[in-house]
Amino acid sequence: MSGGDAELILIAGALLAVAIGAALVADRVRVPGLLLFLGLGMLAGSDGIGGVGFDDAELARTLGTIGLVLILFEGGLTAGWQEIRPVLGAAVGLATAGTFLTAMVTGLAAIVIFDLGTLQGLILGAAVAATDSAAIFAVLRDSRIKRRLARTLEGESGMNDPVALLLVVGFGDWIADPSYGAVDMIALFAVKLSLGAAFGLALGWLARRAIARVKLPTQGLYPVATVATAALSYGVAESLGGSGFLAVYVAALVLGGGSLPARSTVVAFHQGLGWLAQIGLFFVLGLLVFPSELGSIAGKALLLSAVLIVVARPLGTVLVTAPLRFGLREQAILSWAGLRGAIPIWLATFPVVAGVAEANLIFDVVFFVVVTSTLVQGATIEPFARRLGVTSTEPALPEPVADVAMMRELGGELISWRAHEGDAAAGLLVRELGLPREALVHLIVRDGRAVAPRGSTKVEPGDELHLFVQEPQRGDVESLTRRWREGPLGEPAPLLLPLRGAPQVFSVRPRGELEDPASPIEIDGVGVRAHLRSRRDQAGALVALADGRFAVTGENQIATGGRRALADWCARRAARPNISQAERSWWQEAIGALLAHG
């Protein structure tokens, strides 16, 4: 490898490391990390200490398109259809009518403030009207805003990017062709959005079915399949006249709302990919900015930011959400939390590439508006929400219930096993699977639905069993799952006891030298014929001995004798008043097993 390649990789690694540090700093000071990422790009640019000359707006737009596809897909995947569906009306309303109203009001203000042409001003207004999913998710991650409001903001940010893009492109086409007009834009909106939604639903459903049905050789291939879904959704929709970005987001919602194999692996992969896309996108857009040119527009850009924050966004929010039973306080936080990010800056590259008059001014103003509005709003969302009384005790965006890496840190493992036709375990009850007390079936996925397992739940062919097991027992459980394929398993048949010429003497003694009370091989020199039950609250078992007697083993003592005498002893143990429910359940289980072998 050449020295130049090594230096390039070194620089990329150093930038990523600095970006991670910036994200940590931003999280501590409660400022969206995108500001620091943009700052890094500006520092590295021609006006900064890096001195990197970069003015290729077309390349930045292409890279931004790729980054936005990844960011939107990650947002839809982590949210899922079930979370967005209850707030779908509000999210769609804000993403469409709300974005349009915000764009119009801000655009008209830009025309007056900067003395722009009508269509140039409306392009500027459309660019800053889009909220940013990455910025909003970063703020909501540690927020306590009520779940309904958080999901509304999240859904809006995923669906308003295509609307803002169509406005920017439509006004640009209008400038290039004066015969193009409002009717053409309305037709463009109708076709693009309807086809984008349809392709997203169809491709998301197909991908969900395919990924759930096809068992890939390794979990590492599932993220590859979901990345392919994102690329196909965008490419197919755009190639056939639809909105690729809307298709990507809708497909991710559908995929995230279904049964997804290796979900934790897939979600973690896309979250990392989303962060990488954000860092790269913000950095490249920061390179495009020349800070020396911002001073001349600072005062007017601040005024436009105020119009956007105080007038345009609240007006659009109130008009859209008033019929949807949102109170004034809820409308206030929805207005204030509409954060801008890299998306408006990326949209501002379109007029630059198209050669629109005053395109560079539009780009600089959009950049300034994004930075100022995000700095003001991003740092104050949480305290403002608390003051309004629209927070709760629950996090706005819930964390996953279980994480594989965290389970391993705590000494546990998650294992999945799928039952097939003809397996020895198919048709058995969960309690008959022979799991040790350090393991349990905590979830069964059946026909794409989650089933909460009980001991009486029957294992059916096609079921996917998710097991929690403590690390030391992982090997034993994996060996057991192999027997679930081949057998023998299940409830042992009633024992044929050997004939005895003398009564079976009942006795209770200390455990003594018995090494493993959970799985004894012999007791007092008499071999164990069958292991009938395992105790779960401590090491212990109920076994049948080769001489016809039964035995109950525990950590402290062993009881042996005939079936009836041992059952009576277990009943006396269960009747004691000061024992735990787990111990009482064990004695009752042992009694039932002994009487069943009568």
C-alpha positions in Angstrom: 0.0 0.0 0.0 1.3 3.5 -0.9 2.1 6.1 1.7 -0.7 8.3 0.3 -3.3 5.6 1.0 -2.0 5.1 4.5 -2.2 8.8 5.2 -5.7 9.0 3.8 -6.9 6.1 6.0 -5.1 7.7 9.0 -6.8 11.0 8.4 -10.2 9.3 8.1 -9.7 7.4 11.3 -8.5 10.5 13.1 -11.6 12.5 11.9 -13.9 9.7 13.1 -12.3 9.6 16.5 -12.6 13.3 16.8 -16.2 13.1 15.7 -16.9 10.5 18.4 -15.3 12.8 21.0 -17.4 15.7 19.7 -20.6 13.6 20.1 -19.7 12.9 23.7 -19.1 16.6 24.4 -22.3 17.5 22.7 -24.2 15.0 24.8 -22.8 16.4 28.0 -23.6 20.0 27.2 -27.0 19.1 25.7 -26.2 20.5 22.2 -26.9 18.6 19.0 -23.7 16.9 17.9 -24.3 18.0 14.3 -23.2 21.5 15.2 -19.8 20.2 16.3 -19.6 18.0 13.2 -20.3 21.0 11.0 -17.7 22.9 12.9 -15.1 20.2 12.2 -15.8 20.5 8.5 -15.4 24.3 8.7 -12.2 24.0 10.6 -10.8 21.6 8.0 -12.0 23.8 5.1 -10.2 26.4 3.2 -11.0 29.1 5.7 -10.0 27.0 8.6 -6.8 25.5 10.0 -7.0 22.5 7.7 -6.9 24.5 4.5 -8.8 21.8 2.5 -10.3 23.4 -0.6 -13.7 21.9 -1.4 -16.4 23.5 -3.5 -17.9 20.6 -5.4 -21.6 21.1 -4.5 -22.6 18.3 -6.9 -20.4 15.7 -5.1 -21.7 17.0 -1.8 -25.3 16.5 -3.0 -24.6 13.0 -4.2 -22.9 12.0 -0.9 -25.8 13.7 0.9 -28.3 11.6 -1.0 -26.6 8.4 0.1 -26.3 9.6 3.7 -29.9 10.6 3.8 -31.1 7.2 2.6 -29.1 5.5 5.4 -30.4 8.0 8.0 -34.0 7.7 7.0 -33.9 3.9 6.9 -32.3 3.8 10.4 -35.0 6.1 11.7 -37.9 4.1 10.3 -36.3 0.8 11.3 -35.9 1.7 15.0 -39.3 3.3 15.2 -41.4 0.6 13.5 -44.9 0.9 12.2 -46.6 0.1 15.5 -45.0 3.1 17.2 -45.8 5.6 14.4 -49.3 4.4 13.5 -51.1 6.0 16.5 -49.7 9.4 15.6 -49.7 8.9 11.8 -52.3 11.6 11.1 -50.4 14.3 13.0 -47.0 13.2 11.5 -48.3 13.2 8.0 -50.1 16.5 8.5 -47.0 18.2 9.8 -44.8 16.6 7.1 -47.0 17.8 4.3 -49.3 20.8 5.1 -47.1 21.9 8.0 -43.9 21.8 5.9 -45.7 23.7 3.1 -47.0 26.4 5.4 -43.6 26.8 7.1 -41.9 27.1 3.7 -44.3 29.7 2.4 -44.2 32.0 5.4 -40.4 31.7 5.7 -39.9 32.1 2.0 -42.0 35.3 1.9 -40.0 36.6 4.8 -36.7 35.8 2.9 -38.0 37.7 -0.1 -38.5 40.8 2.0 -35.4 40.5 4.2 -32.8 39.6 1.4 -34.6 41.3 -1.6 -34.7 38.0 -3.4 -36.8 37.0 -6.4 -40.1 35.2 -5.5 -39.0 31.7 -6.5 -35.5 32.1 -5.0 -37.0 33.2 -1.7 -39.4 30.2 -1.8 -36.5 27.9 -2.5 -34.8 29.2 0.6 -38.0 28.8 2.7 -38.6 25.3 1.4 -35.0 24.3 2.3 -35.2 25.4 6.0 -38.8 24.1 6.4 -37.5 20.5 6.7 -36.9 19.1 10.1 -34.0 16.7 10.5 -34.5 13.1 11.8 -30.9 12.7 13.0 -31.0 15.9 15.0 -34.4 15.2 16.5 -33.5 11.6 17.4 -30.3 12.8 19.1 -32.2 15.2 21.3 -35.1 12.8 22.1 -32.8 9.9 23.0 -32.4 11.2 26.5 -35.5 13.2 26.7 -38.6 12.7 28.9 -41.1 14.4 26.5 -44.4 12.4 26.3 -44.2 9.5 24.0 -47.0 10.7 21.8 -45.2 14.0 21.1 -41.9 12.3 20.6 -43.3 9.8 18.1 -45.1 12.6 16.2 -41.8 14.6 15.9 -40.0 11.4 14.8 -42.6 10.5 12.2 -42.8 14.0 10.8 -39.0 14.3 10.4 -38.9 11.0 8.4 -41.7 12.0 6.1 -41.1 15.8 5.5 -37.8 15.5 3.7 -39.4 14.3 0.5 -41.9 17.2 0.7 -39.2 19.8 1.2 -37.1 18.2 -1.6 -40.1 18.4 -4.1 -40.7 22.0 -3.2 -37.0 22.9 -3.8 -36.9 21.0 -7.1 -40.3 22.3 -8.2 -39.4 25.9 -7.6 -36.0 25.3 -9.4 -37.8 23.8 -12.4 -40.1 26.8 -12.4 -37.1 29.2 -12.6 -35.6 27.2 -15.4 -38.9 26.9 -17.3 -41.3 29.8 -16.9 -44.1 27.8 -18.4 -43.8 25.4 -15.5 -46.3 26.4 -12.8 -48.3 25.6 -9.6 -50.4 23.0 -11.4 -47.3 21.1 -12.5 -46.0 21.2 -9.0 -49.2 19.8 -7.6 -49.1 17.0 -10.1 -45.5 16.3 -9.3 -46.4 16.1 -5.6 -49.3 13.7 -6.1 -47.4 11.3 -8.3 -44.1 11.3 -6.4 -45.6 10.9 -2.9 -48.3 8.4 -3.8 -45.9 6.2 -5.8 -43.2 6.5 -3.1 -45.6 5.4 -0.4 -46.9 2.5 -2.5 -43.4 1.3 -3.4 -42.3 1.6 0.2 -45.2 -0.5 1.5 -44.7 -3.1 -1.2 -41.0 -3.5 -0.9 -41.0 -3.3 2.9 -43.6 -6.1 3.0 -41.7 -8.3 0.5 -38.5 -7.7 2.4 -40.1 -8.5 5.7 -41.5 -11.8 4.4 -38.3 -12.8 2.7 -36.0 -12.0 5.6 -38.3 -13.8 8.0 -38.6 -17.0 5.9 -35.1 -17.4 4.5 -32.6 -18.6 7.2 -29.3 -17.1 6.3 -26.1 -18.9 7.2 -24.9 -16.2 9.6 -26.4 -13.3 11.5 -24.0 -11.0 9.8 -25.9 -11.3 6.5 -29.1 -9.9 7.9 -27.8 -6.3 7.9 -26.6 -6.8 4.3 -30.2 -7.8 3.4 -31.6 -4.7 5.1 -29.1 -2.4 3.4 -30.2 -4.0 0.1 -33.8 -3.3 1.0 -32.9 0.4 1.6 -31.1 0.7 -1.7 -33.8 -1.2 -3.7 -36.5 1.0 -2.2 -34.8 4.2 -3.2 -33.7 3.0 -6.6 -37.0 1.4 -7.7 -39.1 4.3 -6.5 -36.9 6.9 -8.2 -36.6 4.9 -11.4 -40.3 4.5 -11.7 -41.2 8.1 -10.9 -41.8 8.0 -7.1 -40.2 9.6 -4.1 -37.2 7.4 -3.2 -36.8 9.0 0.2 -40.4 8.4 1.2 -40.2 4.8 -0.1 -37.1 4.2 2.0 -38.7 5.5 5.2 -42.0 3.7 4.7 -40.2 0.4 3.8 -38.1 0.7 7.0 -41.3 1.3 9.1 -42.9 -1.8 7.6 -39.7 -3.9 8.1 -39.1 -2.6 11.6 -42.7 -3.4 12.6 -42.5 -7.1 11.8 -40.6 -10.1 13.1 -37.0 -9.5 12.1 -34.4 -12.2 12.7 -31.2 -11.0 14.5 -33.1 -7.7 15.2 -30.5 -6.5 17.8 -27.7 -7.1 15.3 -29.6 -5.4 12.4 -30.6 -2.4 14.5 -27.2 -1.9 16.0 -25.6 -2.1 12.6 -27.9 0.5 11.1 -27.5 2.8 14.1 -23.8 2.7 13.6 -24.2 3.3 9.8 -26.6 6.2 10.5 -24.0 7.8 12.8 -21.3 7.3 10.2 -23.6 8.9 7.5 -24.4 11.8 9.8 -20.7 12.5 10.6 -19.7 12.2 7.0 -22.6 14.3 5.7 -22.2 17.1 8.2 -18.4 17.2 7.7 -18.7 17.5 3.9 -21.4 20.2 4.2 -19.1 22.0 6.7 -16.3 21.9 4.1 -18.6 23.7 1.6 -19.1 26.7 3.9 -16.8 29.7 3.9 -17.1 31.3 7.3 -15.6 34.5 6.1 -18.7 35.1 4.0 -21.2 34.6 6.8 -20.5 37.9 8.6 -22.1 40.0 6.0 -25.5 38.2 6.3 -25.5 37.4 10.0 -27.9 40.1 11.0 -30.5 39.4 8.4 -30.1 35.6 8.8 -30.8 36.0 12.5 -34.0 37.8 11.7 -35.0 35.1 9.3 -34.3 32.5 12.0 -36.6 34.4 14.4 -39.3 34.3 11.8 -38.9 30.6 11.3 -38.8 29.8 15.0 -41.4 32.2 16.3 -43.9 32.6 13.4 -43.6 30.1 10.5 -43.2 26.8 12.4 -45.7 27.6 15.1 -48.3 28.7 12.6 -48.0 25.6 10.5 -48.1 23.4 13.7 -51.2 25.0 15.2 -53.2 24.9 12.0 -52.4 21.3 11.4 -52.7 19.9 14.9 -55.6 21.9 16.2 -58.2 19.5 14.7 -56.3 16.5 16.1 -56.8 17.2 19.8 -53.4 18.6 20.6 -53.5 21.2 23.4 -51.7 24.5 23.3 -48.8 23.2 25.4 -48.4 20.2 23.2 -48.5 22.5 20.1 -45.9 24.7 21.7 -43.4 21.9 22.2 -44.1 20.5 18.7 -43.3 23.9 17.3 -40.1 24.4 19.4 -38.7 20.9 18.8 -38.8 21.0 15.0 -35.0 21.0 14.7 -33.1 21.7 11.6 -29.9 19.8 10.6 -27.9 18.7 7.7 -31.0 18.1 5.5 -31.8 21.9 4.9 -28.1 22.5 4.1 -28.1 19.5 1.7 -31.3 20.9 0.0 -29.5 24.2 -0.4 -26.9 22.5 -2.7 -29.6 21.9 -5.3 -29.9 25.6 -6.5 -26.1 25.8 -6.4 -25.8 22.8 -8.8 -28.6 24.1 -11.0 -26.9 27.5 -11.3 -29.9 29.4 -9.8 -29.3 33.1 -9.4 -28.3 34.0 -5.8 -27.7 30.3 -5.1 -24.6 31.0 -3.0 -26.5 33.5 -0.9 -29.3 31.0 -0.4 -26.7 28.3 0.7 -25.0 30.7 3.2 -28.3 31.8 4.7 -29.6 28.3 5.1 -26.4 27.3 6.8 -26.6 30.2 9.2 -30.3 29.7 9.9 -29.7 26.0 10.7 -26.9 26.7 13.1 -28.6 29.4 15.0 -32.0 27.8 15.2 -30.5 24.4 16.2 -28.2 26.0 18.8 -31.1 27.9 20.4 -33.8 25.2 20.2 -31.7 22.1 20.6 -30.3 23.3 24.0 -33.6 24.3 25.4 -36.1 21.6 24.3 -36.0 19.6 27.5 -36.3 22.5 30.0 -39.0 24.1 27.9 -40.9 20.8 27.9 -40.6 20.5 31.7 -41.9 24.1 32.1 -44.9 23.3 29.8 -45.6 20.1 31.7 -45.4 17.8 28.7 -42.9 15.4 30.1 -43.4 12.1 31.8 -41.4 9.6 34.0 -40.7 7.4 30.9 -38.1 8.1 28.3 -39.4 9.6 25.1 -37.8 6.8 23.0 -37.6 3.5 24.9 -34.4 1.6 25.0 -34.5 -2.1 23.8 -35.5 -4.5 26.5 -32.6 -6.8 26.0 -29.2 -6.2 24.4 -26.9 -9.2 23.6 -23.7 -7.4 24.6 -25.2 -6.3 27.9 -26.5 -9.8 28.6 -22.9 -11.1 28.1 -21.5 -8.5 30.4 -24.0 -9.6 33.1 -23.0 -13.3 32.7 -26.0 -14.4 30.5 -26.5 -15.5 26.9 -29.4 -15.4 24.5 -29.8 -18.5 22.3 -32.4 -19.0 19.6 -33.5 -22.4 18.3 -36.1 -23.2 15.6 -38.3 -26.3 15.8 -38.8 -28.3 12.6 -41.3 -31.0 11.7 -40.1 -34.3 13.1 -37.9 -32.9 15.8 -38.0 -34.7 19.1 -39.0 -31.4 20.9 -41.9 -30.7 18.5 -45.2 -31.5 20.3 -43.7 -31.3 23.8 -44.6 -28.8 26.5 -42.0 -26.3 27.5 -41.7 -27.9 31.0 -40.8 -31.2 29.3 -37.8 -29.8 27.4 -35.4 -30.7 30.2 -33.9 -27.3 30.6 -31.6 -26.8 33.7 -32.8 -24.4 36.3 -30.2 -21.8 35.1 -32.0 -21.5 31.7 -35.5 -20.7 30.6 -37.5 -20.1 27.4 -38.3 -16.3 27.6 -39.9 -15.9 24.2 -41.5 -18.0 21.4 -42.0 -16.5 18.0 -44.8 -18.3 16.2 -46.1 -17.2 12.7 -44.5 -13.8 13.1 -46.1 -13.2 16.5 -44.6 -13.2 20.0 -45.9 -15.8 22.4 -45.2 -15.5 26.1 -44.3 -19.1 27.1 -45.5 -21.0 30.1 -44.6 -24.5 31.3 -47.8 -25.7 29.6 -47.1 -24.1 26.2 -46.7 -26.7 23.5 -43.8 -26.4 21.1 -45.0 -26.5 17.5 -43.0 -27.0 14.2 -41.9 -23.6 13.0 -41.6 -22.1 16.5 -38.5 -20.1 17.2 -37.5 -20.5 20.8 -35.4 -17.7 22.5 -33.6 -19.0 25.5 -31.9 -17.1 28.3 -29.1 -19.1 29.9 -26.3 -18.3 32.3 -22.9 -18.4 30.7 -21.5 -21.5 32.6 -24.5 -23.6 31.3 -24.3 -22.5 27.7 -22.5 -25.7 26.6 -25.0 -27.9 28.4 -27.9 -26.1 26.8 -26.4 -26.3 23.3 -26.0 -30.0 23.8 -29.6 -30.3 25.0 -30.8 -28.5 21.8 -29.1 -31.1 19.7 -31.2 -33.7 21.6 -34.2 -31.6 20.8 -33.6 -32.6 17.2 -32.9 -36.3 17.7 -34.4 -37.2 21.1 -35.2 -39.0 23.3 -37.1 -36.3 25.2 -40.4 -35.8 26.9 -42.1 -37.0 30.0 -40.8 -40.4 31.0 -43.2 -43.3 30.8 -44.5 -44.6 34.1 -41.8 -46.7 35.7 -42.2 -50.4 36.1 -40.9 -50.9 39.6 -39.1 -54.2 40.5 -40.8 -56.5 42.9 -39.6 -56.2 46.5 -39.9 -58.7 49.2 -39.6 -56.1 52.0 -41.2 -52.8 52.7 -39.4 -49.7 51.2 -37.8 -48.0 54.2 -38.1 -44.2 54.2 -35.1 -42.2 55.4 -33.8 -38.7 55.4 -30.1 -37.9 55.8 -27.6 -35.1 55.2 -26.4 -34.7 51.6 -22.9 -36.0 52.5 -20.6 -36.8 49.6 -23.2 -36.4 46.9 -21.4 -34.2 44.4 -24.2 -32.9 42.2 -27.7 -32.9 43.8 -29.2 -31.5 40.6 -28.0 -34.5 38.5 -27.2 -37.5 40.8 -25.9 -40.6 39.1 -26.3 -42.9 42.2 -27.5 -42.6 45.8 -26.1 -44.8 48.5 -24.7 -47.1 45.9 -28.0 -47.5 44.1 -28.1 -46.3 40.5 -30.5 -43.6 39.2 -33.0 -45.1 36.7 -34.7 -41.8 35.7 -34.5 -38.1 36.3 -38.1 -37.0 36.9 -37.9 -33.4 38.0 -35.4 -30.6 38.4 -35.6 -28.0 41.2 -35.1 -24.4 39.9 -34.7 -22.3 43.1 -31.6 -24.3 44.1 -29.7 -27.5 43.2 -32.0 -30.5 43.6 -34.0 -33.2 41.8 -36.6 -35.9 42.1 -35.2 -39.2 40.8 -36.3 -42.9 40.5 -33.7 -45.5 41.8 -32.9 -48.8 40.3 -34.2 -50.7 43.3 -37.7 -49.2 42.9 -37.4 -46.4 45.5 -37.6 -42.7 44.8 -35.3 -40.0 46.1 -35.5 -36.2 46.5 -32.1 -34.5 46.6 -31.2 -31.0 47.8 -28.3 -28.9 48.7 -28.5 -30.0 52.4 -30.2 -33.4 52.6 -31.5 -36.4 50.7 -34.8 -38.2 51.3 -35.4 -41.8 50.0 -38.2 -44.2 50.2 -41.4 -45.5 48.6 -43.6 -43.3 46.5 -46.4 -42.7 49.1 -44.0 -42.1 52.0 -41.9 -39.7 50.0 -45.0 -37.8 48.8 -46.2 -37.5 52.4 -42.8 -36.1 53.4 -42.9 -33.6 50.6 -46.4 -32.5 51.6 -45.2 -31.8 55.2 -42.4 -29.7 53.7 -44.8 -27.8 51.5 -47.1 -27.1 54.5 -44.5 -25.2 56.5 -45.5 -21.5 56.9 -42.1 -19.8 56.5 -40.9 -21.0 53.2 -40.7 -19.1 49.9 -43.2 -19.5 47.1 -40.5 -21.0 44.9 -39.8 -23.7 47.5 -43.4 -24.5 48.0 -43.9 -24.8 44.2 -41.1 -27.3 44.1 -42.6 -29.6 46.8 -45.9 -29.4 45.1 -44.3 -30.3 41.8 -42.5 -33.3 43.4 -45.8 -34.5 45.0 -47.6 -34.4 41.6 -44.8 -36.4 39.9 -44.7 -39.0 42.6 -48.4 -39.6 42.5 -48.4 -39.8 38.7 -46.1 -42.8 39.0 -48.4 -44.7 41.2 
